[in-house]
Amino acid sequence: MNEKYFELKEKQSNERKLEDHVNVLMRRFDYLFTYLSSFFFFSFLLL
């Protein structure tokens, strides 16, 4: 019984870690996208 419980706990924490990782990646892409779009916007204005 205990082993099953620990396996379940570990699985949940691993899934949570994966979610955190995905969230961080999405945030980075968001920053990148914002940076690039503002860059293109300003270069468009300068032309």
The first five atom37 places (N, CA, C, CB, O) and aatype in JSON, in Angstrom:
{
  "aatype": [12, 2, 6, 11, 18, 13, 6, 10, 11, 6, 11, 5, 15, 2, 6, 1, 11, 10, 6, 3, 8, 19, 2, 19, 10, 12, 1, 1, 13, 3, 18, 10, 13, 16, 18, 10, 15, 15, 13, 13, 13, 13, 15, 13, 10, 10, 10],
  "atom_mask": [
    [1, 1, 1, 1, 1],
    [1, 1, 1, 1, 1],
    [1, 1, 1, 1, 1],
    [1, 1, 1, 1, 1],
    [1, 1, 1, 1, 1],
    [1, 1, 1, 1, 1],
    [1, 1, 1, 1, 1],
    [1, 1, 1, 1, 1],
    [1, 1, 1, 1, 1],
    [1, 1, 1, 1, 1],
    [1, 1, 1, 1, 1],
    [1, 1, 1, 1, 1],
    [1, 1, 1, 1, 1],
    [1, 1, 1, 1, 1],
    [1, 1, 1, 1, 1],
    [1, 1, 1, 1, 1],
    [1, 1, 1, 1, 1],
    [1, 1, 1, 1, 1],
    [1, 1, 1, 1, 1],
    [1, 1, 1, 1, 1],
    [1, 1, 1, 1, 1],
    [1, 1, 1, 1, 1],
    [1, 1, 1, 1, 1],
    [1, 1, 1, 1, 1],
    [1, 1, 1, 1, 1],
    [1, 1, 1, 1, 1],
    [1, 1, 1, 1, 1],
    [1, 1, 1, 1, 1],
    [1, 1, 1, 1, 1],
    [1, 1, 1, 1, 1],
    [1, 1, 1, 1, 1],
    [1, 1, 1, 1, 1],
    [1, 1, 1, 1, 1],
    [1, 1, 1, 1, 1],
    [1, 1, 1, 1, 1],
    [1, 1, 1, 1, 1],
    [1, 1, 1, 1, 1],
    [1, 1, 1, 1, 1],
    [1, 1, 1, 1, 1],
    [1, 1, 1, 1, 1],
    [1, 1, 1, 1, 1],
    [1, 1, 1, 1, 1],
    [1, 1, 1, 1, 1],
    [1, 1, 1, 1, 1],
    [1, 1, 1, 1, 1],
    [1, 1, 1, 1, 1],
    [1, 1, 1, 1, 1]
  ],
  "atom_positions": [
    [[0.84, -1.22, 0.0], [0.0, 0.0, 0.0], [0.88, 1.27, 0.0], [-0.95, 0.01, 1.24], [0.67, 2.18, -0.8]],
    [[1.83, 1.29, 0.89], [2.72, 2.45, 0.98], [3.5, 2.67, -0.3], [3.68, 2.29, 2.14], [3.65, 3.81, -0.76]],
    [[4.01, 1.6, -0.88], [4.78, 1.73, -2.12], [3.95, 2.35, -3.23], [5.31, 0.36, -2.56], [4.41, 3.23, -3.96]],
    [[2.72, 1.88, -3.33], [1.82, 2.45, -4.35], [1.64, 3.94, -4.13], [0.44, 1.73, -4.33], [1.68, 4.74, -5.06]],
    [[1.44, 4.29, -2.87], [1.23, 5.7, -2.53], [2.44, 6.55, -2.93], [0.96, 5.84, -1.03], [2.28, 7.63, -3.49]],
    [[3.64, 6.04, -2.63], [4.84, 6.8, -2.97], [5.04, 6.9, -4.48], [6.07, 6.15, -2.33], [5.46, 7.93, -4.99]],
    [[4.72, 5.81, -5.18], [4.82, 5.84, -6.65], [3.89, 6.91, -7.21], [4.49, 4.46, -7.26], [4.27, 7.67, -8.1]],
    [[2.69, 6.95, -6.69], [1.71, 7.94, -7.15], [2.21, 9.35, -6.86], [0.35, 7.7, -6.47], [2.13, 10.23, -7.71]],
    [[2.73, 9.56, -5.65], [3.26, 10.87, -5.27], [4.39, 11.3, -6.21], [3.76, 10.84, -3.82], [4.44, 12.44, -6.67]],
    [[5.28, 10.37, -6.49], [6.42, 10.68, -7.35], [5.92, 11.03, -8.75], [7.41, 9.5, -7.4], [6.41, 11.97, -9.37]],
    [[4.97, 10.27, -9.23], [4.43, 10.52, -10.56], [3.81, 11.93, -10.62], [3.37, 9.45, -10.94], [4.01, 12.67, -11.58]],
    [[3.07, 12.27, -9.6], [2.44, 13.6, -9.56], [3.49, 14.7, -9.55], [1.53, 13.72, -8.33], [3.35, 15.7, -10.26]],
    [[4.53, 14.53, -8.75], [5.56, 15.58, -8.68], [6.3, 15.69, -10.0], [6.55, 15.28, -7.53], [6.69, 16.79, -10.41]],
    [[6.51, 14.57, -10.68], [7.17, 14.61, -11.99], [6.3, 15.35, -12.99], [7.47, 13.19, -12.49], [6.8, 16.15, -13.78]],
    [[5.02, 15.09, -12.97], [4.11, 15.79, -13.87], [4.11, 17.28, -13.57], [2.68, 15.21, -13.76], [4.04, 18.1, -14.48]],
    [[4.17, 17.61, -12.3], [4.19, 19.02, -11.92], [5.47, 19.69, -12.42], [4.06, 19.17, -10.38], [5.44, 20.82, -12.9]],
    [[6.59, 18.99, -12.29], [7.86, 19.53, -12.79], [7.78, 19.79, -14.28], [9.02, 18.57, -12.48], [8.24, 20.81, -14.78]],
    [[7.18, 18.85, -14.99], [7.04, 19.0, -16.43], [6.18, 20.22, -16.75], [6.43, 17.74, -17.06], [6.51, 21.0, -17.65]],
    [[5.1, 20.39, -16.02], [4.23, 21.55, -16.22], [4.99, 22.85, -15.98], [3.0, 21.48, -15.29], [4.87, 23.8, -16.75]],
    [[5.77, 22.87, -14.92], [6.58, 24.07, -14.61], [7.54, 24.37, -15.75], [7.36, 23.88, -13.29], [7.7, 25.52, -16.16]],
    [[8.16, 23.32, -16.24], [9.12, 23.48, -17.34], [8.42, 24.06, -18.56], [9.77, 22.13, -17.7], [8.94, 24.99, -19.2]],
    [[7.26, 23.52, -18.88], [6.5, 24.01, -20.04], [6.1, 25.47, -19.83], [5.24, 23.13, -20.27], [6.16, 26.27, -20.75]],
    [[5.69, 25.79, -18.62], [5.3, 27.18, -18.33], [6.47, 28.14, -18.52], [4.78, 27.3, -16.9], [6.3, 29.22, -19.09]],
    [[7.64, 27.74, -18.05], [8.83, 28.59, -18.2], [9.15, 28.77, -19.68], [10.05, 27.97, -17.47], [9.46, 29.88, -20.13]],
    [[9.07, 27.67, -20.44], [9.33, 27.77, -21.88], [8.35, 28.7, -22.56], [9.26, 26.39, -22.53], [8.73, 29.53, -23.38]],
    [[7.08, 28.57, -22.21], [6.06, 29.42, -22.81], [6.32, 30.89, -22.47], [4.66, 29.01, -22.34], [6.15, 31.78, -23.31]],
    [[6.74, 31.13, -21.25], [7.03, 32.5, -20.84], [8.18, 33.06, -21.65], [7.34, 32.56, -19.34], [8.15, 34.22, -22.07]],
    [[9.2, 32.24, -21.86], [10.35, 32.69, -22.65], [9.94, 33.01, -24.08], [11.46, 31.64, -22.65], [10.36, 34.01, -24.65]],
    [[9.11, 32.14, -24.65], [8.65, 32.39, -26.01], [7.82, 33.67, -26.06], [7.82, 31.2, -26.54], [7.87, 34.42, -27.03]],
    [[7.08, 33.9, -25.02], [6.26, 35.1, -24.94], [7.15, 36.35, -24.93], [5.37, 35.07, -23.68], [6.89, 37.32, -25.65]],
    [[8.2, 36.31, -24.11], [9.15, 37.44, -24.08], [9.78, 37.64, -25.45], [10.24, 37.2, -23.03], [9.87, 38.76, -25.95]],
    [[10.21, 36.54, -26.03], [10.86, 36.59, -27.33], [9.93, 37.19, -28.37], [11.32, 35.2, -27.77], [10.32, 38.06, -29.16]],
    [[8.71, 36.73, -28.36], [7.73, 37.22, -29.33], [7.47, 38.71, -29.14], [6.43, 36.44, -29.2], [7.41, 39.46, -30.11]],
    [[7.33, 39.12, -27.9], [7.1, 40.54, -27.61], [8.28, 41.38, -28.08], [6.86, 40.76, -26.1], [8.11, 42.43, -28.69]],
    [[9.48, 40.89, -27.78], [10.69, 41.6, -28.19], [10.77, 41.73, -29.71], [11.93, 40.89, -27.65], [11.02, 42.81, -30.24]],
    [[10.55, 40.61, -30.39], [10.64, 40.62, -31.85], [9.57, 41.51, -32.48], [10.52, 39.21, -32.39], [9.86, 42.26, -33.41]],
    [[8.37, 41.42, -31.99], [7.3, 42.23, -32.58], [7.56, 43.72, -32.36], [5.93, 41.84, -31.98], [7.32, 44.53, -33.26]],
    [[8.05, 44.09, -31.18], [8.35, 45.51, -30.95], [9.53, 45.94, -31.82], [8.67, 45.77, -29.46], [9.56, 47.06, -32.33]],
    [[10.49, 45.04, -31.99], [11.65, 45.34, -32.84], [11.2, 45.61, -34.28], [12.67, 44.17, -32.81], [11.61, 46.59, -34.9]],
    [[10.34, 44.72, -34.8], [9.85, 44.91, -36.17], [8.99, 46.17, -36.28], [9.05, 43.69, -36.61], [9.02, 46.88, -37.29]],
    [[8.23, 46.42, -35.25], [7.39, 47.61, -35.25], [8.25, 48.87, -35.34], [6.51, 47.65, -33.99], [7.96, 49.77, -36.14]],
    [[9.3, 48.94, -34.53], [10.17, 50.12, -34.54], [10.95, 50.25, -35.84], [11.13, 50.08, -33.37], [11.13, 51.35, -36.35]],
    [[11.41, 49.13, -36.36], [12.15, 49.2, -37.63], [11.21, 49.65, -38.76], [12.79, 47.82, -37.96], [11.61, 50.34, -39.69]],
    [[9.95, 49.23, -38.65], [8.96, 49.67, -39.64], [8.73, 51.18, -39.54], [7.62, 48.91, -39.43], [8.59, 51.87, -40.55]],
    [[8.7, 51.68, -38.31], [8.52, 53.12, -38.11], [9.71, 53.91, -38.66], [8.33, 53.43, -36.62], [9.54, 55.0, -39.21]],
    [[10.89, 53.37, -38.5], [12.1, 54.07, -38.93], [12.26, 54.12, -40.46], [13.31, 53.42, -38.32], [12.96, 54.98, -40.99]],
    [[11.62, 53.2, -41.12], [11.8, 53.15, -42.58], [11.19, 54.33, -43.31], [11.21, 51.89, -43.12], [11.27, 54.41, -44.54]]
  ]
}
